[in-house]
Amino acid sequence: MGNETIKHFTKMDAGTAAGIRYILFDIDDTITNRGKLGAAAYQALWDLYNAGYYTIPVTGRPAGWCDAIIRQWPICAVIGENGAFAYYQKEEKICRLTHPSTASGDYRKRLDEIAQTALKEVPGSRVARDQFCRIYDLALDFNEDPPHLGLEAARRLKDVCVRLGAEAKISSIHVNAWFGSYDKVTMALLFMDEVLMEEAPKKTVLFFGDSPNDEPMFAYFPLSCGVANVRPFLSGMRRHPSFVTAGEGGEGFAEAAAHFLKLRG
């Protein structure tokens, strides 16, 4: 699918929007701009939440962040570390559903060995600052903090992770590596089946993303939207979002949320 075939989000019509019950979205560079969650995007989350939609971030961010996010944001659940787990609230209690294929045993030692090799082979790369509050994965920073290394460095980091036996995905800021047969979409579907009891997620989910680690979600859900900054990644992705926004990051998300809520009356 070429860039030219992706429809602008304003082309979504009321009939298409009618069946949506769940708004799933990545966090970094999907609802943020330059690392900040702006007022317009945060208000859009509240508007969707108050309108009765299930709002669920699906992110590569760590367990420590996700614990804070589920407590403080207008959301119903959060899927973290690229699909390792979901946090959700039930009867005012924070619960966690963990993917059954998450690693056990000496996986942290194996991830440390990957980090040492990756940092040696890709000069300037570093372990992400949020690594201290991760449970299941390794985050290698190529674009969150300076120096900003670009996509070629990210691809080299991913190649190291895969060569050493890990699953790996590129986000807009990190390369995440883990051991286990899960990703964002497998955990999203497990959570929707076991916790939400949703039987037809392809008809009821609208997903927003911005980078290659969102590709499984773009591939599975017929209704998906990339914010404008997804475009530089599209040439390296086999499956693309069905819509795209005019604005980047949180500005694009807020733009799309306003159009969606207008369609729903």
N, C-alpha and C positions, 0 to 999 in steps of 0.2 A: 504494500500500500504506500503510495507516494504522499508527500506532504500535501499535494494539491487535492487529494481525495478526502482529506479530513475536513469535516464540516465545522464551521464556526458554531459555538455553543448557542448563539441566538437562533440557529436554525432548528433547534429542538422545539417541537410543538407540544400542545397541551395533551394530545393523545399519547405521545411517547412518554410524557412525564407522569401520566395518570397512575401508573402502577407502582411508582417508586415509593418505598417505605424506609429504605436504609441509605444513608449518605456515608460512604466510606472514603477516606482520603489519607494520603501521605501527609507528613508534616513539613520537613525541611524543603524549602523552595517551592512547596505547593501551597501552603497557607502562610508561609513567611516570606519576607523580602529582606535580603542581606542579613539574614540571621534573626530578624525580629518579627514577632507576631504583632502585626499592626492592628489599629483600632477597627478598620473596616472588616478585616478577615475575622477578628474575634467577635465582632457584632454579628457577622454573617452566621457564625456558629451558633450564637444565641438565638438568632432568628429562626434557623432551621430546627433547633432543639425545642424552642417554644411553640413551633408549628406542629410538633408531634413526631418529627422524624427521628429515627435512631441514628445518631451521629457517632461514627467509630473511626478514630485514627488508626491507620495501618502503617507502621513506621519501622525503621531500622534502629531507632533510639533505644536506650537500655532500660532494664527493669527499674532502676532507680528513678529515672525520669517518668516512666509509665505509672509508677505508684503515685507520684505527685499529680500527674495529668488526670488520672481517673478521679482523684479527690477534688480537683479544683476547676476543671474545665466543664463546659456544658456538653457532656458526652455521655453515652450509655455504656461504652466499653472502649478498651484500647488494646490493639494487637502490637506487640513489641518484638524487638530483635529479629526483624524480618520473618516473623511467624513462629517463633519459639513458644510463645505463650499469649494468652489474652487475660487482661484484668477486667473485671466487671463488678458492679454493685448488685447485691441481692439482700434485701431486707436490711439496708444500711450497713452491710458488711462487705468488705473488699474480698472478692474471690479470685482465684487464678485457675485457668485451664491451661495445662501444658501439653504441647504436642507430644504424642507417644514416641516419636523417633528422636527426641533430643538426646544429646550425648551424655554418657556417664563415664565413670572411671577416670583415666588420666587425660581427658580431652583438653584440660586447661594447659597441661604441659605441652601437648601437641600444638596448641594454638600459639603458645609462647615461642616454640621453635619456628613456626611459620612467620611470626612477627620478626624474629631475628634475621631470618633469611630475606624477607621482603625489604626490610629497612636497609640491609646491606646492598641489595641488588637495585633498589630504586632510591638513589640519593635524594635527600630532602623530605622523603616521606617520614611519617612518625605515627606512633600509636595515638589514637584519638583521646582527647582529654576526658571524655566521658567513659573511658574503659573501666574505671574503678567501680562503676555501678552496673556493670554487665554481668550476666550469669552464664550465658551459653555461647557467646560469639566473641570474635575479635573485630575491632574497628580500626582500620588504617586510614589515617587522615591524609587526603591529597588536596583538599580544597576548602576545608572549613577555616583553619587558621593559616596564616602565612608561613612559609612561601606557598603560593597557589601553583600547583604543578600541572594542572590540565588533564585532559582525558587520556592522552597517550600514557602518562604515568599511571593513571588509574587502571588502564588495561594491562600494563606490566605487573602491577600489584595483584590484580586478579589472576593473571597467568601463574604467578608464584603460588598463590593459594590453591589453585586447582591442581597444579603439578604435585603439590605436597598432600593431596588427598582430601581437601576440604571443598565444600560447596562455597561459592563466592558470588556476590552481586555488587554492582557499581551503583551507588547513589549519586546525587549531585555533589556530595561532600566527602563521603567515605567509601572505601571498599570493605564490605563485611564478609567475614569468613566463619564457617561453622561446620560441625559434623552432625548430619541428620538429614532425612529426606523430607524436608519441609521448606516452604517459602511463604510469601505473603498470602497467596490465594489458598493454599492448602489449609492454613490455619484459619483464615476467614471462613472457609466452608465448614470446617470442623466446628467452629464456634457457633455459626448460624444453625447448624444441624443439632448440636447437643445442648446448647443453651437457649437459643432463640426459637428453636423448633420451626425454622423457616424451610419450607419444602421446595420453593421455586426461586432461589436467589438470582438466577439469570434475568428474571422478570421484575425483581423488586429492588435491585441494587443499582445505584449510580456511584461510580468511583472516580476520584480525582487524583492525578499523579503528575510527576514531572521528569522521571529519569528511568534508566534501564532496570533498576530493581523493582519498578512498578510494572514491568512488562508482563509478568504472569497475570496480573490483575487486568491489564488491557486485553490480554488474550482471552480470558475467561468471560468477562462481563461484557455483554453487547453494548451496554450504556456506560461508556467511560469517557473521561474528559482530561486532556492534558492542558495545564496552564501553558502560556506562550513559550516559556523557557524550556519546554520539552523539545523544541524543534532541533537544536543542535545534536541531540541524541538519536534522532529518528533514523538516520542512515545506518546506525549500528544495531537497530532493533528490527526483529522480524514481525512483531505485532505492535500495532499502533493504536492510540486512542481513537474512538469514533468521532470525538469532538475536540475542539481546541478553543481557548479563550483569546481575547485580544490582549489582555493584560498579563503580566508576569506574576508568578508567585501568589501571595495573598490578595493582591489587587485583582488578579484574574479569578481567583476563587470567589471573592466577594461579588464580582461582576456576574459570575455564573449563578451564584446563590440567589441574587436579586431577580435574575431572569426566571429561574426555576420557580421561585415562590410566586412570582407574578403569574406564571402559567397555571399554578395551582390555586390561584384566587386568594 
